Amino acid sequence: MLKLLLTSVCQIFGIFFITFLILHLIPGDPVLVMMGESASLADQEKLRSELGLDKSIVEQMTNAISQLAQGNLGTSILTNMPIKPQLFDAINNTYALASLALSIAIIFGFIGGILAAKYQGSYIDRCIINASLFFISIPHFFLGPLLILMMSIYLGWLPVSGMESKYAIILPALT
């Protein structure tokens, strides 16, 4: 168990290290991306200092590791809000989506399996088998927009996107 834990920590550190280096080796200046090229040099230097980009790569990595060890994931560049609450919201939404999708799959799977077994070799059995093969084979990037068109735009039953309504999770779960 200790060996597995040590291996996991080494893998996480290795992934962190490689990702950190790749982000610093790619061309471009993140400050210019955030502020635009029309920003003054003083504003650019101030943001570099706030983000710690004016320090050496070793100091930046040491600072990043110490922040992670303290549980500080930083703030989002896009929303300027702490990342940790956003991450937990995303995990909760993902858990709800996965639970509903699994429930739908189990319900339809059991009902379809029972009906196919009861009417083995009949027209109902062939329809259930063909429908299940169709929905397993169809790519999600095609099925998603198709369901949006049918259930949201044409029929108006479900919202197209967002999480404002309690019914908004049904469409992604079906997909």
Secondary structure as the mmCIF struct_conf table of DSSP 4:
data_model
#
loop_
_struct_conf.conf_type_id
_struct_conf.id
_struct_conf.beg_label_comp_id
_struct_conf.beg_label_asym_id
_struct_conf.beg_label_seq_id
_struct_conf.end_label_comp_id
_struct_conf.end_label_asym_id
_struct_conf.end_label_seq_id
HELX_RH_AL_P HELX_RH_AL_P1 LEU A 2 LEU A 25
BEND BEND1 ILE A 26 GLY A 28
HELX_RH_AL_P HELX_RH_AL_P2 PRO A 30 MET A 35
TURN_TY1_P TURN_TY1_P1 GLU A 37 SER A 38
BEND BEND2 ALA A 39 ALA A 39
HELX_RH_AL_P HELX_RH_AL_P3 LEU A 41 LEU A 51
TURN_TY1_P TURN_TY1_P2 GLY A 52 ASP A 54
BEND BEND3 LYS A 55 LYS A 55
HELX_RH_AL_P HELX_RH_AL_P4 ILE A 57 ALA A 69
TURN_TY1_P TURN_TY1_P3 GLN A 70 GLY A 71
STRN STRN1 THR A 75 THR A 75
TURN_TY1_P TURN_TY1_P4 ILE A 77 THR A 79
BEND BEND4 MET A 81 MET A 81
STRN STRN2 PRO A 82 PRO A 82
HELX_RH_AL_P HELX_RH_AL_P5 ILE A 83 LYS A 118
TURN_TY1_P TURN_TY1_P5 TYR A 119 GLY A 121
BEND BEND5 SER A 122 SER A 122
HELX_RH_AL_P HELX_RH_AL_P6 TYR A 123 SER A 137
BEND BEND6 ILE A 138 ILE A 138
HELX_RH_AL_P HELX_RH_AL_P7 HIS A 140 LEU A 147
HELX_RH_PI_P HELX_RH_PI_P1 ILE A 148 TYR A 154
BEND BEND7 LEU A 155 LEU A 155
BEND BEND8 LEU A 158 LEU A 158
BEND BEND9 VAL A 160 SER A 161
BEND BEND10 MET A 163 SER A 165
TURN_TY1_P TURN_TY1_P6 LYS A 166 ILE A 169
HELX_RH_AL_P HELX_RH_AL_P8 ILE A 170 LEU A 174
#
